[in-house]
């Protein structure tokens, strides 16, 4: 259940919403597919004796936004008559922030001051979450703290800024100051855009929205060497793919020639161009080749196999696809 933007429709929130006032969210739960995005149990793994969980894109929650702060034209910062010193960094400091600050990251170094102008922001997940937001697998009932070292900073969406990035992390913010008139969606400074919903004047300071997503908080699995194995008259034996992360679940479906399937359809094993009843999933316990058999297809027919890995941290791989032609 990724975060829902209040200004977007249900259908838009089930996709990658951007409509409505700009709001902030937790980077580990707000974007779709993020590590703590809520999950649905779809089955039971008899080998690991653990439930199989996947993200549920159909259900949208506003919980990640319940403490969100909307940034609009009324929340911009400007030098006033009582600003000391009468500079943008001075106005930002009086408002309780620091120039060049990235919310959710640690201020590691300042380039000048007072008031300070941040020169370096660094990931410090322990400042955001107890234990840095993550633990290792238990050993004798004790889980060792394993803090996230990437993908942790406050992210935001709205006013045409999308919620989800390719790495399932979202887009961070930074306190920036306009050097000229800047319309909504245009750059306040390189890499950070005005998302207040209004044009801001020169000298106005706002939290700009980054045009670059955060690095992934959890490592993305990479699928390679997709193979149709040995085709048979009704399917194939030893079809599969190679993965570089040895945990989670491998989902596979067979689609009609030239067909496609969304991640949600692959997990469900049905919908879209998927051949009815021709789908499956299996636990991944080691890196390397993962193989499965396919039956139930029509002889001498062209199909495609699409595969998807979801790790134990609920991080999605890119889809891997390979053609399959059954024998006569």
N, C-alpha and C positions, 0 to 999 in steps of 0.2 A: 504494500500500500504506500506508494510514493505520496509526497505532499501534494495537496490540491491547491491551486491558486484561486482565491475567492473571485477574481474577475474573469475566470475561464469557465467554459461549460464543462459538463461531465465528459462529453466526447473529447474535448480538447485536453482535459486533465488525464484522460486515459492514454493520450498520446504524449506530446511534449509541449505543455502549455506555455504561453507567454503573455496572455492578455490580462489586463487589470493593473492596479497599482503595484509598484515594486515592493516586494516583501523579502525578508531574509529567512533562512532555514538552516537546519543542522546538516552538515555535509555528509554525515554517515547514515542519515535516515530520510532526508528530504528528496534527493534525486532518485528516479526510478533505477533499481538495480544496485543502489549503494549498499554497503555491507550490513547496515542495520535496517534496511527497508523491510517492512513486515512481510512475513512469509506464510504460505499455505502448505499444509501437509498433503501430499498427493499419493503417498504410498509408504511401504515399509521395506527396508533393506534387510533381508534375512541374514546376509553375511555380517553386517556391522551391528545388526539389531538396533538400528537407529531409523527414525522417520526420514523420509525424503521430502525436503522442503524446497519450494521455489517461490519467487516473487509472484504476487498476484496482481497483474496489471489492470484487472477489471475493477478492483476496489480501491478507492482513492480516499486518503485521510487528510484532514486538515491539522492533525495533531502536531506535526512537525512545525507548523506555522502558528501554533497557539500563543507563543511568546514572541512572534515576529514583530518587527518594527517596519512600518511603511515609510519610505522616503519619498517625499513629494517636493514640489517647488517651495512649500512653506518650511521645509526642513533644511534648506540650504543655509550656508554660513557666509556672512559678509562682514567686512570691516565696518565698524560703527564709530560714532563719535567718542565713545568711552573705551575703545579697544586699545590696549597697551601690551606691546608696541602696536602701532597702527599698521600692521601687516597682515597678510593672510595667515601665516603661521600663528600670529598673535590671536587672531579671531578664532582660529581652530582650537587653540589651547584654551581660550576662555569658554569655549563650548564643551570642553571636557575631552577633546580628542587630541591626536598628534598628527601633524602634517605627514603625509605618505604612510600613515598607519594602515595595515591590513588587519581588519578585525578577525580575531580567532587565532592569529599568529603572535609570536613573541617579538617584542621590539628589541632587536639584538644590538643595534648600533645607531648613533645619532651623528649627523653630519655637521650640525651647528646648533646654536641656541645660547641662552634662552630666548624665546621658547624653542623646544627641540624640534628638529626636522629629522624624521627617521630616514636612515640610509639603508638599513637592512632589517627585513622581517624574516623570521625563521619558524619552521614548524615546531610546535611544542604541544603535542597532543595531551600531555599531562595537565596543561592549563585548562583544557576544554572538558576532559573526562577523567574520572577516577581511574588510575592505572593506565591512562593513555587510551582507554576505550577498547582494549583487547587483551585476552589472555591466551596462553598456549593450552594445548590439551592437558588434561589432568594427569598427574603422576602421584600415586598413592593418595588420591583424593585432593591434591593441591594443584591449582592452576597457576603457573608462573606468569607474572605480568609481562606483556609483550606490546609496548606502546606502538601506535601507528606512527610512522615516520614520514608519511606522505598523505596527501588528500585531506588534510585537516585545516580548515579556515571557514569562517562564515561565508555562505554562498547566498545568492539571491536570484530572483526571477520576477518578471513582470515588465510592463511598459515596453513590450516587444522583445525582451530578453528571455530566451528559452530556459526552462528549468534544467533539462538533462544534457550532459555532454557525452561524447563518445566513450569516455572512461567511467561513466556512471558516477561522476563526482560533482559536477556543477561548476559555477563560475564565481570566483571570489571577488571581494570588493577592495577598494583602496581610497583613502582620502586624497582627493586631487583638487586642483584649482584651475578654473578657466582663465585663459589669457585673451579671450575674445568671446563673442556671442556664440553659444553652442546649443543647437537644437537637440531634442530628445533623439537618442540613437546615434549621435555623432560623437567623435572622440573629444574628450576633455583634455587628455594628454595621450600619448602613444600607448595603445593597449588597454585603455580604460574609457568607457563610454558614459555619456549622460543618460541615466534612466530615471530621471525625476518625473517625466511625463510633461515637461515644459521646457521652453528655451531658457537657459541661464545666461546671465550677463557676465562680462569680463570681471574677474576678481571674485567670483562666486566659488565657494568650496563645497563639494558634495562627495559622497561615497560613490565613486565611479565603478561601473561593472566591467570586470575583465573580459577581454575578447578571447582569452586563453583559459581552458579548463584547468582545474587542479590536476596534479599528477594522481594516478589511481592510489587510493588508500590500501587496496589489496591488489596483488599482482594479477594481471589479466592472463588467463590461460590461452595458450596458442595451439591451435589445431593445424596439423600439416599431414602431408602424405595420405590424403583421402584416397581410398581404394574401393573398387566394387568387388574385390576378392575374386572368387571363381563363380561366374554366372551359371545359373542352372535354368531349366525350363520354367520354373515357378519362382525364381528369386536368385539368391546367391549364398555362397558359404564364405566365411571369413572376410566379409566386408568390414570396413572400419576406418580408423584414423589414428594418428599419433598425437599424443599430448605431452606438454612439458610440465604439467602440474598433476601430481598423482593423488588427487582426492576429488570428492564430489560425485557427480552423476553425468553420464553420457546419455543424451537423448538422441534418437534418430527417427526419421520418417522417410517414406518413399512418396515422391510427388510425380504427377504426370510430366511428360517430357516438356521442358521449358517452364515448368511450374515453380511456385515459390511457397514459402510458409513463414509466418512470423514466429518469433521466439515463443509467444504464448501458445500458438498452434502446435509447435513442435513439442512443448511440454505436455500439452493436453493430448497429443497424438491424434488430433482430428481437426478438420476445418480447412478452408481454402482449397488448395490443389492437392492435399494429401489423399493418397489412395486409401479408401476406407479400410480400416482394420490393419493397415501395414505400418506399424510404428512400434517403438519399444524404448526401454531405458535400462541401464545397468550401472552398478557402482564402479567407480574408478578407484583402485587401491594402489596403483603405482604409475609412474610415468612410462611413456613408450606406447607401443601399439595396443589398440583396443579393438577387439574383433567381435562380430556378431553375425548370425545367420538370418536370412530373409526368406520367407516362404509366402505363398498365397497370391503370387502375381500371375499375369497372363504370359504365355510363351511368345517368343519372337516379338517383343514389345519394348519400346524405348521408355525409360524412366530416369529419374534422378534421385539420389540419396542425399539427404541434408542432415547434418549432424551438429550438435550443440553441446558444449560442456558447461555445467554450472558447478562451481567449486563449493566447498563446505562453507566458505565465507559468502556464498551467494553472489559470486562474481561471474558474469557471463562471458564466454568466449565469443569471437566472431563465428558465424556459421561456416561450416566446411561442406563442400558439395562435390559430388562426383556422379558422372553419368553411369547408368546401368542398362544394358540391353540383355534381356533374357534370351536363352537359346531356344531353338525351334523344338 
